[in-house]
Amino acid sequence: MDLAFAYAYLAAGIGAGLVTIGAGIGIGKLAASAMDGTARQPEASNDIRTTMIIAAAMLEGIALFGIVVTFLLVIKG
């Protein structure tokens, strides 16, 4: 095994971990803010839920893109 492969695997592992942690923190903050907004204005709960789902989908898309990049590091390495 070449040293470049080792660095590629290390970078992929660190990258996958950071992507997962970032997505988890982002979704957690998103859900907490949505629940806070719903508690403050219950009549706007449908709008808040819709916006939250759209934002969560975008955040998951970014996380998926990050995971794909880490897989490409392993394959390319």
N, C-alpha and C positions, 0 to 999 in steps of 0.2 A: 504494500500500500504506500503510495506516494504521500509526501507531506502536504501537497495541494489538496488531496482527497480528505485528509484529516482536517485541514482548515475549512474546507467546504462543508463537511459534516458538522463541525463546531459552529460555523456561522449559521447553518440551517437550524440547528438546535436552539441556539440563542434567539434567532429570528422568530422561530415558531413560538417560543415561550413568550417573547415580548408581544407578539401579535395577539396571542391568547389573553395575556394579562390586560393589554390595552382594550381589547374588545369587551372583556368582562367588566372592567371599570367603566367604560363608556355606556354600556347597557345598564349597569347598575345606577349610574347617575341619571340616565334618561328615565328609567322607571321611577326613581325617587322623585324627580322633578314632576313627572306626570301625576303621580299620586298626590303630591303637595298641591299641584294646580287644581286637581279634581276636588280635594278637600276644601280648598278656598272658594272655588266656584263650581258647585255640583252641576249647575245648569249647562256648563260648557264641557261636560265630560265626554260627549261624543266627538267634539272637535279635538279635544286634547288626545283622546285615544287614537284618532286617525293620524294626527301629526306624529304621535309616538311610534306608531307602527311603521310609518314611512321612514322616520329617522332611524329606527332599529334595522330596517331592511338595508338602508344605506351603510350603516355601521357594519353590519354583517358582510356586505359586499366588499368593503374595504378590508375586513379581516380575512375573507376568502382570498382576495388578491394577494395579501401578505403571505398567506400559507402557500399559494401557488409559486410565489417568488422563492420561498425557501425550498420548495421541491425542485425548482429549476436549479438552484445552487447545488443541490445534491447530484442531480443528473449531469449538470455541466462540469462539476468538479472533477 
